[in-house]
Each structure stands twice: as structure tokens, then as C-alpha cells.
Amino acid sequence: AMRNGTDAILPPAVPFGEYVKWLKKQDTDAAKNYWREYLSDYCQLAGLPRIASENKRAYVQEIFEFSLTEHKTSGLNQTASHHHITLNTVIQVAWGILLGKYNDTEDVVFASTVSGRPADIKGIERIVGLFINAIPVRIQIKPGQTLRNLLQKIQEDAAENQDYHYYSLADIQADTVLKQHLLDHLLIFENYPDLGEFQEGSKTEFVVDKFEQFELTNYDLSVQIFPGETLSFRIIYNASLYDRMIIENIAPHLEAIFEAILKDEESEPGQTEILSSDEKETYIKAREQRNDALLKFSVARDGSRSVSAKYAEPENEHQEKLLSIWNEILNPETSLGIDDNFFELGGHSLMATRIVSRIHKEFEIEINMQDFFDNPNIRKLSEVVCLQGSSEYAEIESLPDQEHYAVSHSQHRFWVLDKMEDNFIAYNQSAGFLFKGNLDISALKHAFTTVCERHESLRTTFVTVQGEPRQKIRKTLDIEIEESDLRGMEDNETLAKEYAKKEAALPLDLENGPLLRVKILRLSEDRRILLMNIHHIICDGWSLVVFENEILTLHKSFATGKTIHASPLRIQYKDYAAWHNQLLDSENFKIHQEYWHKKLSGELPVLNLPTNYPRPPVQTYNGSTTTLILNAKLTALMDDFCRENQVSLFMTLVTAAKALLFRYTGQEDIIIGSPIAGRNHPDLEDQIGFFVNTLALRDTVSGNETFKSLLAKVR
């Protein structure tokens, strides 16, 4: 128009703000629920085979292009038209079948782009702005389903989810069991209006003959599809992760699936053959020529763990700090690199808890356990740390001296249980230690006295003040170690076991104390058993390890006449109790309350486990225990399984327990109680006290799901 000196006649502009207004009116809860249901029970990443890369962060872009013939393109268009479906749906189904073949599954998910332009907005096609979005596409092949059925089902899904195209893919992924590992590539169907539509009727002296565009995504693999007289494909991929041969094989494999759709729509997708006769012959010959022998492999000594073959040094200050934390807590036998995997290094939930609390202290940011497990090496974890907002780290403050102190919520529970029943022994913790060699009783007593001086919790009793329990701390506590001589007695080891049972059954007086008793049984000149009985209200399992380490270290020092200087504890259990009580009364705690209210909402299941006798109306704590010790081979297999699936041994055992309970009861809604350390602050690592809490682990078990899908839920 400007060249010809005429007025340009353009339609009225529609502001992008119209879309923003529309977006704010959408029901995000409905969208969230739709996508959650759409992707429920999906638990396996479906991608193309990758190569092992020394530098997984490198991006070397390469492009592979291919096209279908005009005849095949016309046939696919006719198929789409005949069934009232889009060509995009045909391509998505074919891609889903291909992914299923590559991953040996009949349920796959990949990302696909949508225009994101809602038809509700008048003139939406004239708005300039960013509307495009990516959504997950799930191709799920059911038994007996034909290609025609599958095409129609995916078209129905596309029509149904059109109302929720605006919802963020990141939010969709965050609400699935696989999180960011839901999918790893993108299909882009380029259905923008053709340039001819814009040029039609215009009286210009030139014609735009060809138009190409190149888009970059944050995926290592993107597939662009260009409709036209010939259907064209452009695969943009990261050559450091994908082998060229794998990419080039997509063309004939995808064409084979298109041919199956054109040839017989009533055949089942699983029957579609993608390998050519030449490929089959190649694989058969390769199998015949294989050497049926194990490769020579370096044998690691028992207990050692393999780490990544290539050591990668820290690249920035964040990674250096994280490496220092990992080295301190994991205590590896070899040098750690930033790509070494937490699970492959033998990491477990308690170690993860310590690392997360140290990160809070070192960086003044908080990450949750899910973020840690999803990013199990220093390289990935450092990226999470960089993206987190600040969360001020505060030390637990020491209280001034008082006559008595508040109890923790956990201690309050034990106090109530103790008041409900006389001589209550259910929470006595009994431990026995067999000593061989010279045991210096005087040095041992000195060690116990020193540990009790160091930890106020061991000198604590519980008094009642205005109807409520309070901690009262003694100035000193002299430990009397009584020794019983069983030398010369017949079968003295059996006698020692009976003695230990009787000792464990003696109650501990919460009000008068002491809440710790120590006795020694002498079996021979160089063999003694140390029995320790301590109330759970002042000690948990983690504390017993701290207690044992300090006793053994001090005994060795005192027995050899050496002086040991242990750094004094900056805080004591009473300080933790005050800090934790304040935390539970804070506004931030409401988030935790809401989580558990939601998790335990509705009718709570009661496990109908078959029993020999009816349960008594009042709990008696008269149960017993049984022990199962797995052999070394099975334990090693479980360790390998955990490393391969990026889970802790605890997660695997919980999953196995839930699967077993489902088999016994047939109940799908199962809650298992499990203790957690409760030491999510660095100041608590060396404390002796009761920090443990019990979590209600609730999951739904389905009879037709795999163990791995249940494991993903538990994780």
C-alpha cells in the first residue's frame, strides 16, 4: 500500500490483554484435576534410546529430514477425512506406536504443541503474542483395540483436553509421579496458515515463493511435521545424546506404521511390524555370532560401590560447597565427582535428610526431599539450589537456666501413655553389647558418667506442674554399674538371655528416675555382656548410635590414661523442645497441617489382616517380633534394583510391604506407619534425645499395576 500510495486496509487490532483477561477466568483446579486423571498410574518414561555421553550437558545440534511420498501423504489425508479426525492425530498415534515398540510398552507419553488460541475470544487469530503451549499426549493401547479404535480414541482425547490447553506443562508434570521425567521430547505439528492465504487477492508485483522457520526448544529431541503435498519431517536432536543411526531409522520405522494404517485399520497396533527384512536378518546374524561368555569384569571388594567412570570436578562455588557436604556425610572411599549418583554411592533417607539440612545451613535456602531425590547428583542439585528463593537459616537458641522446662510434643505423648498404665514398659529400649578382651570397668563407669554430664537428656526426669508434664534436669547422675558373675555356670549364655529379658521388663520411673540402667554379665575371663535399659522418652535409635560411639571413644581414652577433649554441646534437648514447640505454633506450620489433613481425608482404612485370635478391645502391647535376614545374593540384587530405579532401599521395602498386605487383605487403600529421624536441623545431629516421629504412609494399590508403578507412588 505504501509503495502504491494507497491506504492500507487492515482489520482492527485485538490486544493481547483480551487473552490475559480470559486466562484469569479459567478454572485452574479443573485443569489440574483433568491432567492428573489423564496421567494417573503412568510411571515409565518413553523415549528414544540414548548413547552414554561423557558430557550430558553438551548440546551438539544436528538435523535429519525425510518426507513421505505424495501417494502416502494423500492416503493419510483421506484416512483422516474418512474418520473425521485430524492428520495430527494420525501422526501422534503412529509416533506413539513407534515409542511403544522402542520401549517395549503399550503405554507412552510424549509432548506435543498446541496453538493455545481459545476460540472463545473474538478475533483471536489476529492477536500477536505468545499463545503456544505443550501438552502431554498419552497413547495407551488396550487389549483387542484396533488401529481404527485407537485413532478415534486419541481424537476424542484431543477434543476433550482442548479446554485445558492453557495449563502449564511444568505444572502438569509436577503433579505426576514422574515429575520432570514424565517426557523428554516434543512433537510439533506446524499447522500455521499458508502464506498463500495472505497473498491471495493482493495485487503485489512479487510473490513469496518459499518460507522457512527454525525454532529452538529446551528438549534434546524435537520432531517437526510439515503438512503439504508431501508430509515432511524434521528431527532436531542433540548428537551428544542420540546416535545418528537411531535417528535415521525413525524414517523407515515410521513409514512402516503409516503403511499398516493404510493397509488394514482393523489390525491391532501391537501386530504392526516395523523392522524390514534386512534389519531382521542383521539381528539374527548378530545373535548367531555372539560369544556366549561373560566379559571379564573387575571384581570390587565386598561392600564397595561403583561410581561414575569419569570423574568430573566442581565447576563453580555452589558445587564445591555441595561436594564438601556430600564428602562429609557419605564418606566415600574414592574421590567424589559432581556426576556421581547419590543412590549408587549407597545413600539412604537418613543421609539425604542430613544433606538437605546442611544445604539449608550453608546456602540459607530450603529444598524438599522430593527435589533431592529427583536430582541425585551434585551437578543437578546445584541447579536446584541456584533456583531456590532464600530461606533464612537460624540456629536453635539456648534457654536460660530454669527450675523446669517444657516437654516436646513427642515426650508429652509418652508421658500420657505412662500415666494411663502402671509399670508401663512398652517403650523401654533394651540393648546388649558383647565385649571380648579386656574391659576396664572403672574406665567404663567414667565414660558413662562423662556422657551423662555431656547430655542433659540422660539426667532428665518428668514432674507434673499444674497438671502438665515438665522436664526437670538433675545437676549430676552417678551411674551404678552392677556386675553379675556367670562364670562357671552351666549354659551361661542362655542364662544371660533370660537375665536380659527380666532386666528389659523392669519399669523405668519417669518422675523419680533414673531413666537409664546399666548392668554387666561376666561370662568368662575375657567375655562380658553389657546390658543397657533406657526409656524411649529420652533416647531414640539415632541417639543410641551417638551414645555408643561416645562411650567406646571415652572408654578407650580413659583405659589408656589419655585425655580426650570433646567439644561441649551448644544446645541441649530442652532447647530443641522449646524451638520445636514454637515452630508447631507458627503460621508456616499450617502448610504442614493442610498437607496431612488432605492426605488423611475421607474414610480411613482399617487393615483387615487375618489373625489367629480376635484383637482385644484395649491394646496390650503383648505382641512379639520375628526376624528375617535376607541372604547376601538377594541383598545385592535389591541394592542393584534400587540404584537402577533411583530409589532408596527404604522405598523399595515399603513398596514390597504394601504389595504383600494387598495380597493378604485385598484392600486397595493401605496406610503404613513408619518412623522418621526428625532431625531436620544441623544442630540436632549429635544430640541424644527423642526426636523421632511416625509418618502415616498412605497409598492406593491396584491389582493390575506393576511393582514399579507402585514404587513410583511410594517414592
N, C-alpha and C positions, 0 to 999 in steps of 0.2 A: 504493500500500500504506500509506504514512504517513497519507494522508488518510482512509483507511478503517479505520486502526488495526489492520492485519493485517501479518503478517510478509512481507517481500519475498523471493521465491524466485528467486535469481539463480544462474546456473551458476558453477562455480569460476573464479576469475580465472586467466589464464595470463600469467606475467610476460614482459615484452619481452626479458628476458635469455635466454629459450629461443631466440629468433630470433638473438640475438648469438652464442650458442654454435654454432648451426647455421651461421651465416655464416662463422665462423672455420675451419670444417671444409671449406669449399668449395675446389675446385681452381682458383685464380685463373689459373694458367698455361693450363689447358684453356679457360677462358672467354676469355682473351686471344687464344689461337690460333683459337678459333671465330670471334670477331668480326673478327679480322684477315683470315681467309679469306673470310668473308661479304662484306667490303667491299673485297677486293683488286681492284685495277685500276679502282676508282671514282674519278673525278677531275674531276667537274663539279658545282658547287653548283646545286641545282634549287630555285628559289624563285619567288615571285610578283614580277611587275615592280614596281620601286620608283620613286619620284619623286626627283629631285635635291633634297636638303634642305640648306639653309644651315647648319642646326644639327643634325647627325646624333645628337647626344647627347640632344636634346629628346625627351620621351615625352608624346605627347598621345593619351590613350586614347579610342577610340571603339568602339562595338559595333554589329554588324549581325547580325540574326537572320532566319532563314527556316525553313520546315518543308515536308516533303513531304506529299502528301495521304494519307489513310488507305488508299486503294486502292494507291498506290505503295509505301507502307510495308509493307502486307500482302504485296504481291508480292515485295519484297526479303526479307522474313522467310521466305516459302515457298521462295524460291531457296536461301537459306542452309540451311534444313532439308533440302531435297531433296538437296543435295550434301554434307551433313554438315559444313558449315563454319559459322563464326560470322558474325553480322551485321557485327561489327567488321571481319572480313576483307573482306567485300563493300565496305564503305566505304573501307578502305585501298586496295583495288585501284582503285576509282573515283577516289580522290584522286591516286593515282599516275599514272593515265592523264591526268588533268587537268594535273598538273605537267608531264608529258611534252609535252603539247600546248603549254603556255605556254613551255616551254624548248627545243622542237624537238629532243627526245631520246627515246630509248626505254629509258633507264636513269636512275632517280631515287632519291633517298634523302631521307627525312624522319623526324622523331622522333615516337614515339607512346608514350603512357604505359602502364605495366603495373602491376598491383596489387602485385607484388613479395612476395606472401604464399605461401611454398612449402607445398605440400600435405603435405610430409614431416612437418611439425610438427603434432602433435595439438592441436586447439583453436585453430589459427592464426586462425580467423575471429573469435575472441573477444579477441584481443590488441589493446590500444590502443597505437599507436605509428606511427612514420613508416616505411612499407614501400614506398610508391610510388616508381617509378623510370621513367626514359625510356630507350627503346632505339631504335636506328635501324631503320627498315623500308625495305627495298630492293625496288622494283618494277622488274623487268627484263623487257622484252618481247622474246621471241625470234622469229625469222622463222617463219611458219607457225603460231604459237601462237594458240589461240582464247581468247575470254573465259573459257570454262569451264576450259580448261587453266590459265590464269593464276590464276583463283580457287583452284583446287586446289593450285597450286604455292605460293601465298602462305600458305595454310592449313598446308601441310606445313612451310614455313619457321617459322611461328609455333609449331608443336608442337615443332620441333627446337630452337629457341632458348629455349624455356621454361626449360630447365635453366640458362641463363646470364642470366636476368633480373636477377640481383643485381649484375652487374658495372657499374661506374660508367660513365655516358655520357662523362664527361670523359676517362676512361682509354681508352675505345674510340676517341674522336676523336683522342687524342694518338698513337695507333698507326696512323693513316691518313695518306695523302699530303696530304689537305686540312686536317688538324688541326682547328682550331676553325671552319673554313669548310666542314665536311662538310655541315652543315644549318643552317637559320635559322628554322625554325618547328616547331610542335608540334601533334599531333592528340591530343585527349583524349576517349576513349570512356567516358562516365560510366555505368558499369555497377554502381554501388553497389546493395545490396539496397533494394528499395522499402519505404517507410515502412509500407505495408500489412502486410508480413510481420511487423513488430514489433508492430503493433497487433492483429493477428488473434488472437482468443481472449481479449484483455484486456478486462476489464469496467470500462472507464472511462466517465465521463459526458461526455467530449469527444473530438473527433476532429481530428487534424491534417490539414487539408484540402489544404494546399499547402506545399511545402518547396523553397526555392531556395538555392543556394550560389554564391558568386563566388570564383574562385581567381585569384591573380596569378602569372604566370610571368616568367622573365627573358628571354622571347622577344618580339620586336616583333610577332609574329603567332601567335595560338593559335586553334585550332578545337575547340570543344567540341561533342560529339554526344550528344544525349539520346534514348535509345530510348523507345518508348511506342506508343500507338495511332497517333500521327504522329511520324515521325522528325524531330527538331528540331536545328537547327544554330545555334550562337552563335559568331561570329567576333569576337575581341577583337584589335584591331590598333592600331599606332602611326600616327596620322593624319599625323605629320610625315614618314613614310616611304612610306605606301601611299595611293594615291588612292581616294576613296570609290567611284568608278565601277568601278575594277578589282575592289574587294571585292564590290560588288553584282552584278557579272557572274558571280561564282562560282556563285551560286544557279542561274541557268538553264543554265550550262555543266555543272554537276554533275548537274542533273536530266536533261540530255540523255544523259549517260553511264549513269545509272541506267536510263533508258528503253531504251538499247541492250542492256544486260544482260538486262532483262526480255523484250525483243523477240526477240533472237537470240543465244544464248550461243555459237553456233558461229562467229560472225563474229570477225574479227581486231580486236584493240584499236586498231590503227593506223587502221582504217577508220571508227572512231567519229567522227561529226561533231558538234561542239559548238556551232558557230555557227548561229544562227537565220537564216531567210531575210532578215529585216530587217537583221541585222548584216552579212550578205554584201553586200546591196545598198548599205549605207552605205560599206563599204570599197571597193566597185567605183566608186562615185561619187567618193569621195575621191581615188582613183587617177587618175580621168579629169580631175579638176580641179587636179591638181598642176602646178606650174611646173617644167618640165624645165630648170632653170638652177641654177647653183651660187650659194649665198648669198655675198654679199660678206663677205670674211673678212680681218681684219687680218693683214698679212704680217709675220712675225718675221724679223729678220735672220739670216743663216746662222750656225748654231752655237748660237743661243739656244734656251732651253727654256721651255715654257709652265708656269705654276704655277697653283694654285687661284685662281679668280676672286675669292673673298672672303678677305681677309686676317684671320686670327684671332690675336689676341695671346695670350701665355702667361697662364695663369690661376693659376699657383702657382710656388713657388720651384723645384720639380723641373723644370718645363717651361722656366723661364728658363735654368737651367743646361744643359739639353739643347739649347736653341736656340743658346746660345753655342758649344757643341761643334760643332753642325751648321754654323754660320756659318764657323767656323774651317776646317773640313775641306772642306766643299762649296764654299765661296767663291762664293755665288750672286750674280748680277747684280742681283737685286731683293730686297726685304725678305722674309725667310722668315716664314711663319706656322706655327702648330702643326698645321695640317691639310695642309700641303704634303707631297707624296709623295716619298720618297727616290728611287725609280726614275724618276719624272717629272723630277726635278731632275738626272738624269744620273748618279746614284750607281752605283757598281760595288763589287765584292767587296773591293778593297783599301781603299776609303773606309769600307766597313762594318766592316772589321777595325779600322781606326783609331778609329772612333766607339765600338765595343764596348770597346776597351782604355781609351779616355778615360773611359767610363762607370765602369769598374772603379776608376779612379784617383779620380774626382770623388765617386762615391757609395759606394765600398767595397762594391759588390755585383757579382756576375758574371752576365751574361746570355750565352746562346749565340747563334750566328749564326742558328739557326732562329727563335728568338724575335724577333730583329731583323728578319728578312725577313718574318715573319708580322705584324709591327706597324710598317709602314714610314713612319709619321709620328710627330711628337713627342707628339701627344695620346695615341695608343695606346701608344707606347713608355714614356711616363711612368707609365702604369698598370702596365706590366710591372715597371718599376723599383720602384714602391711595394710590389709583392707579393713581391719577391725578398728572401731572407734575406741577412744581412750576410756579406761575404767580405773579410777584412782585406786592404787593399792595402799592398804592401811594395815599396819602391824596391830596385833592384838595387844591391848593395853594391860598393864599390870595393876591390880587393885591395891588400894591401901590396906593395912592390917585392920582386921575386924574380929569381933568375937566369933562370928559365924558368917557363912556365905550362902548365896542362893545355889540350889542344885540345878543341874541341867534337866531338860525335859526327859531325856533318856533315864537319868537317875531317878526322877520322880516316878516313872513307870515301875521301876524295880522296887522302890520304897512302898508303893501301893500294894504290889503283889506280896511283899513280905508281911505287910500288916494284915492281909487277908487270911494268912495261914501261919500257924505256929510252926517253928522249926522248919522253915521253908528252905529246901536245899536244891531246888531245880536250877538255880543259877550259881551254884558253886562251880568254879573251874579247877579241875584237878589235873596235875601234870606230874609225870615221873621221869627222872633222868638217871641213867645208869652210868656210873663213873668207874673207869678201870684205871688202876695205878694209884699213885699217892694223892690222896685228898686231904688237904690241910684244913681241919675243922675250924681252927681258930681264924685262919685267913678267910674261910667261907663265911663265918659269922660276921667278921669285919666287913666283908663285901656286902652282905645283906643290910647291915646297919647303914653303910655308906649310901647304898641305893635308896633306902628309905629316907635318909636325910635329903637326898637329891630330889626325890619326887614326893611332893606333899600328898598326892592322892593315896599313897600307901599308908599314910598316917591319918587318914580321914575316917571319921565316924559320922553318923547321921542322927541329929537330935531334932525334936519336934518343937517348933516355936509358933505359938498361936495356931496350932492345928496343921502347920505346913512343915515339910522337911527342910533342914538346913545342913550345910556341910560344916563340920567342926574339925579343925586341924590340930592335932597334937604337936607339941614342940619337938618331942623325940619319940622314938619307938624302938625299944630293945627287943630284938628277935631272939626268942629262945629256940635253939635247935636241939631237939631231943633225939638221941641216937639209941636205936634198939639193936641189940646184937643177936643176929640169927645164925651165927657161925656154929657149925656142929649139929644144927637141927636138920632132921630128915626132910628132904624135898623143900628146902627153904625158899626156893623161887616161887613155888605155889603158895607157900605161906605168906610170902611178901605180897603177892597179888591180893590175897584175902585181906591182908593188913591195909593195903592201899584202898580197897573198896570200903572198908569200915571208916577209914580216915576221910574219904570223899563224902561219906554220908553224914558226917558231923556238921551241924549248922554253924554258921558264922553270924555273930550278933552285930547287926548294923549299928545299934545305938552305943554299945559299950566296946565293941572291937576286941582284939584287933581283927581285921578282915583278911589277914594273911597268916597262915600257919606253915611251918617248915619242919619236916622230920627226916631222919636218915635211918635207913635199914642197912645193916652191915651183913653182907652175905659171905665174904671171905676176907683174907688179908688185904687183897687189892681190888675188891669189888664192893661198891656201895650203891644203893638206890636213894636218890633224894626225892622226897615227896613234897609237893607244894600244893596247897589248897588256898585259893584266893577268890573273893567274891567278884562276880561279873560287874558289879556296880562301880568298881574302881579299876577295872582292867578288862581289856578285850584281847582278841587274838594277835593283833599287831603289837599291842603292849607287851605280850608275853615274849615276843622276839626281842624287843628293846630290853626287857628285863633280863633275859637270858644272856644277851651279848654283854651287858654291863656287869653282870655277876661274874661271868667267866673271865672277862678282862681284868676286873678288880682282884679276883681270887689269884690269878697268875701273878699279878703285881705284888700283892701282899705276901704271898707264899715265898716269893724270891727276894723279899726285902726291898723291892723297888718302890719308888714313889710315883704315883700317877696323878696328873693334874687334869681333871675333867672340867671343861668349861661349864660354869653354872648355867642353869636354865633361865632364860629371860622371863618366861611366864610359867604359870602352873595351871593345873586343871581348873581351879576355881575361876581363873581369869578367862579361860575358854568358855566356861558355863555362862558367865555374865555377858561375854561378847555374843555368844550364840543365842541367848535369850533375847538380847536386843535385836539381833538380826531377824529372829522369828516375828518380832513385833513391828518390823519396818514395812514400809509401803512396797519395797521390792519383793517381799515375801509373798505378796498377794498373787504374783505371777505363778509362783510355785503351787500355791493353793488351787488356783484355777486349773492348772495342768492336771493335778490329781483328781479334782472334782470331775473333770471331763473324762479322764482315763477310767475312773471307777464309777461312772454314772450308770443309770439303769439298774436292772436286777443283777445282783452279784451272784455268781455261780457258787454252789457248794459241791465240792468234789465228792462224787459218789463212788469212792474206791471200795471195792469188795473187801470186807473184813470178816475174820472168823467169829467175832463176837460183836454185839451192838455197842456203840460208843456210850460211855457213861454220861449222865446229864451234866456232871461237873468235871472239868478237866483235872486229871490227877497227876500228870507228869510221870506216870509209871511206865512209859514206853521204854523200849530198848533200842540198841543200834546194831547194825550189821555192816560189815566192811567188805568191799570188793576191790581187789587190787588187779589192775589190768597188766598184762604181760608187756615186756619191752617192745615186741613187734607191733602190737596193737597201739601202744602209746606213740610209737614213732609214726605210724600211719595217721593217727589223729593229728599229731603235730604237723605233718605234711599237708593234711587236708586244711588245717587252719591257715597255714601260710598261703596256700593256693587260693583260698577264698577270702583272704584279708580279714579274718575274724580272730578273736581270742578263743582260747580253749574253753573259757567260761561260757561264752556264747554258744559254742558247739554242744557243751554238756547240757545247758538249759534246753536247747532245742531237742536233744535226744530225750530228756526227761519229759518234755511236753508231748513228744510223739508217743512215748511209752504210756503216759497217762491217758492219752486219747485212745490208744489201743485197748487199755483196760476198761475204760469207762464209756467210750463213745461220745463223750462230751466235747463240744467244739470250743466253748468259752472256758479257758483254763487260766487260773491265777496261781502263780508260784511265788512264795515269799523267799527272798534272798537277802542276806546281809551285805552291806557295803561298808567300806572303811570309814567314811565320814570325815576324812582328814583332807579337806579341800583347801587348806591354808598351809603354807610352808612352815609356819610356827609350830605346827602340830606333829611334825614327822617324828620327833624324838621324845614325845610325851608318853607317859604311862597314865592311862585313864580309860573311861568308857566313851568312845566316840562312835561306835558302830551303830548303824540304823538298818532297819529292814524295809526293803522295797517290795511292792506288790507288782510282779511282772505279769501283765495280762496280755494274752494274745488269743487270736481265733485260729483254731486248727481245722483244716479241711481234709476230708478223707481222700480227695483226689489230687492233692498237691504233692509236690516233691519235697524231699528233705531240705534241699537248697532254698526253695521258696519259703519254707517255714523259718529257716535260718536267717533269711533276709529280713523277715518280720522281727525276729528276736533281736537282731543286730540294731 
